[in-house]
Amino acid sequence: MEWLPTLAEGSGPLYLRIAEALAIDIANGRLLRGQQLPTHRALALALGIDLTTATRAYAEARRRGLLDAKVGLGTFVSETTIRTADNVRHEIKIDLSMNLPPHPVEANLDVRITTGLAAIQSASGLTAFLNYQSSGGSDEQRSIAAKWLRTRVPVASSECLIIYPGTQAIIFNALLSLTSPGDVVVTEMLTYPGLKAAAATLSLKLVGVAMDEEGVLPDALDQACKQFKPKVVYLVPTLHNPTSAVLGSERRQLIADVIRRNGTFLIEDDVYGLLEPAASPIANLLPERTYLAVSLSKCIAPALRVSFLLAPDAAAEQAMRSLLQASTQMTPPLMVALAIHWLGSGVGD
């Protein structure tokens, strides 16, 4: 049965009342993300209104971010998070510095969030997560996260793991821990804009090394390490940002050898690793010199702001935990509780 709005009594314009009914039905679950709506003409006929009013109602709903129109297919409830209406005309801007993955309808995140929070509330109550928590996560949370990570990093242990509010914070704090102003950080010739912003803030110099279709070239990396003697190498070896290159296993071994031989440290940004699970992190080849960042941003949702740092050893873990506490105090506890519930229960997988 096709959707029809339940129109509230009122004297306002009819097209606005239809748009408001859409918003209410989406919020209460009567309409689901991705659900197809009646055509403009069918809606007008069912409600006994003129076609112009129906068209204006759908246009208003699109302006609020409630609907998506697909040429040749029809009008659908937006698959993205509902956006606040914007009454100001803005100049169109293109920003290539961020990857914004869509939320697939099949993930049904609205329902999973609701049921996840209900399970947390039943187990311990929500107010338990509305106070200050241990920086980096509780022992139990880190244990669950480490167990989950061991499917990709067999040596992952809770003693070296910290739960961070996003990978950007890991990158910034790792640079802060390992470098001093004026130091060189070696990275791919094309690199993540967030690294550039962090390096600029910390007065670090970035040196890019040559790449091919597979990613960074080991010989070029070795030459840069010998020439600049960097304290840190930053790489995105799996689905590299922005080229999407994936380093093969042989080259990962060569890169691990280069880093070990030159006595530097690796910040391995594995934010996309869960989208390419066959690609084993370099951290497996170089655990004693790698700061591995694994994130839920690209595989579940960016705004969860939950990432996991696997530090090389307990001393590095303590240093990074102190920086987390100094810079942001802690990761939002309720978000961490939800993410850990998903990972521990299998919902995350």
N, C-alpha and C positions, 0 to 999 in steps of 0.2 A: 504494500500500500504506500502510495506516494505521500510525502510530508506535506502537511498544510499547517500554517501558523494559527496559533490560538491568540487572537488579537485582544489586547487589553482595552477596556473602555477608556476613552479619552478624546480630546478635541485636537490633538496634534496631527500633523500630516500623516496620511495613511502609510506612505512609503517608509517613514521612520518607524512606525509601529510594527510594520512587517519585519524590518531589519532588527528591531529590538526583540521580537519574538524568536527570530533566528538565533540571536545571541543567547537567549534564555534556554532554548532547546539544546544548543550545543553544550552549554555549561552544565545542564542537568543530565546529559547523556542520552536525551531523546534522539539527537542527531549525532552521528559518529564521524570522526575524521575520515575523509575519503568518500563519504556517502553522496550519491548523486541526488540532485534536487530536481523538481519539476522544471520544465522549460518556462521561460517568461510567459509564453502564450498559455501554457497549461495552468500556470499559477493564476494568471489573470482570469481565465475562464472559470476555474474552481471557486475563486473568491468573488466573482461577479464584478471585477474592477477593470479599468481600461489597461491596455498593454503598457502604456507609458509609466503608469504607477508601479507595475510589477518590475519593469526595467530599472526604474529609479531605486526601488527597494534592493534589488540585487547589486546595483552599483554602489549603494551605500554600504551594504554588507561587505563587498570586496574592499572598499576603502578602509573598513575597520579590521581587515585581515581575516574575516570569517570565511570567505569563499574564494575559490579559484575557478576561473573560467578556462576551459580547454577547448581550443578551436576544433570544431567538428565533432566533439564528444559531449559537451554540455557543461553544466555548472555543478561543482562539487564542494562539500565542506572542506575547508583548508586542511592540509595534512601537516601544517606547521603549527607551532604554538600560537594561540590567539594573541594578536598584537593590539596594543592600545590605539584607538583612533587618533589620527593625526590631522588636525584641522588647519595646519599651516602648509602651504605649498613649498616644497624643497626642491632645490636643484638636484637633478639626478647625479649621483656620484658612484663611481666604480672603484671598489676596493679589492685588490687582488692579494692583500696581505694575510687574509684569513680564509681558511677552508671551513665552510659551514655545511656539514653533512645533514641531509634531510632525515627526519624521523620516519622510518617506514611505518605504514599503517599496521602491518602485521605485528609490530613490536607492542602495540597497544599500551603505550607507556602510561597513559592516564590511569588505566585500570591497575597496572602493575604498581604504580606509585601509591594509589589508594590502598590496595591490599597489602603492600609492603609496610606502609605506616601503621595499618591496623594490626599487623602481626607484631610489630615493634611495641605498639601501645599495649597489646595483650600481654607481652612478655615482661615488659619493664616499665611501661608508661612513657609518654612523650616528654614529660617535664624533666625526666632524668637527663635529657640531652639539651636542656635549656640553660645550663650553667657551664662554667669553665671546665674544660676537660684537659687531660694530659696532652701536651704538644706531641703530635706525631701519631696519635692513636693509642688506645689501651692495649695491654698485652694480648687480650683475647682477639681484638680486631686485627692486630698485626699478625697474630698467628693464623687467622683465617685467610688474610691477604697473602701471606707467605705460602700457605698450602695451595692456594689458587694459582700463584705465580709459578709454582714448581712444575706445572705442566709445560712451561716454556723455559724456565731456568731451574734446573734440578737442585742447584745448591742454595736456592733462596731460603733464607732463615729470618725469623722474626727479629732476631737480635740486630740484624743489619738493615731492617726495613723501617721506613718512616712513611706515614700517610700525609700527603701534602695537598694544599688547596690548588691543584692544577700544576701542569708541567712547567709553565712559565716561572712559577715560584721556585721550582727545583733548579731550573737553569740559572736563575739570578743568584740563588743562594750558593750553588756549587761554584759559580764564577767568583762570588764574594769570598768563599772559603779558600779557593785554590790560587787566586791571582792577586796582584797588586796593580794600582794604576800605572799605565804605561806598558804592561805586559802584552805579549802577543797571544792570540787565540787562533789556532788554525782550524779551518772548516772547509766545506765544499765551496767551489767557485760561486755557485748559487746557493743561498742559504735562507733559513727561516727568518722572517723579519723580526720575530720576537727576540732572537739571539742578537740581532743588530741593535735593537733598542736597549737590551740589557748591557751589551758591551759599551755602547755609547754612554750610558748612565754611569758605568764603573770606570770610564776612561781607559778602556782596553782597545787594542788595535787588532782588527780582524784581518787575517791573511787567507784568501781563498786559493784552493789548489785545484788543478785540472781534473775534469770528469769526462767520462764517456757515457754511452747509453746504459751501462751497468751501475755507474756511480763514480765515487772518488777513485783516482788512480794510485795504487800503493807506492809506485816509484816517485810520483809527484809529492805524495804525503811525506815520504822519507826525506826527500830533498828539502822540503819546507821545514821539517823538524830539525834537520841538521843546520839549516841556515838561520832559523829564527829562535831555535831552542824554546818552544812554547811550553808553558806549564800545563796547558789544556788543549786537547783536540775535541771539537764538537762535531758529531756526525749524526745524520738521519739515514741509517743504512737500509731501512725497509720502507718502501713507498716514500722516497725522499721528497721533501717539500722544497721547491715546487715542481720537480721533474717527474716524480713518481717512480724513479729508478729503484731497483732492488738489487743489492749486492749479492753475488753468488757465494756459495760456501767457501770456495777456494780463495776468493779475494778477501773474504772476512778473515781467514786465517793469516793471509799476508799482512793485512792491516793490523791485526792483533800483534804480529811479530814486530812491525814497525814501531808501534806505540811502546811495546815492552823494551825494545832495543834502545829507544831514545829516552827512556825514563820519564815519559810524560803520562798524563792521565786522560782518560776518555770520558766525555759526557755523551752517553748514547741515548738519543731521543727516540724512544720506541713507541711514540704516540700512535703510530699506524700499525704496529706489529701484530695486533690481534686481528687485523683485517687480512693478514698474510701469514697465517700461523706456521707454514712450512719453513719460513725464514727464521733460523735460530739466531738470537741476539749475539753480538760480539762478546757480550759479558760472559757467555758460556766459555769463551776461549781465553778471556782476560779478566777473570773475576777480581783479582787483587788490585787492578788499576782502573776499574770501570765504575762510574756513577750511572746506573741504569734507571731511566725514567719510563714508567709504564702508565698509561692514562686510560680512563674510561671515556674521554671526551669524544673521540672519533667513532668509537664502537657502540656507545650507549647515548650519552648526551653531554654536550659541552658544559652546560650550566650546573651539572652536579659538582664540578670543581673538585674531583677526587682523582688523585694520581698517587702512584707508589714509587718511592725512591728505594732502590737497592744499593746501599753503599758498599765500598770495598771491604771494610772491616768495622769493628766496633768503635774504634777511635773516630773514624770518619762519620759514622752514624751519630755519635755524640756531638760532634762539631756541627753537623747539619741540623740536628734537632735544636741546638742552641740558637742557630740562626733563624730557624722557623719560629721559635718562641719570640725572638727579638723583633722579627719583621711583621708577623701576622698573628702571633700568639698561638693559634691553633686552626685546624681545618674545621669548618662548620659542623658541629657534632651530629646534627640530625641528618645532614646529607651523608656523612660518613656511615652513620647507623644504617641508612637505607641501602647504600652501596654495598656494605659488608653483608647485610641481610641477603641481598641478591646473589652475591658471590658464594656465601656459605650455603644457601638453599638450592643453588643450581639455576636460579632464574636468570642470573647474569649470563651464563653460557647460552 
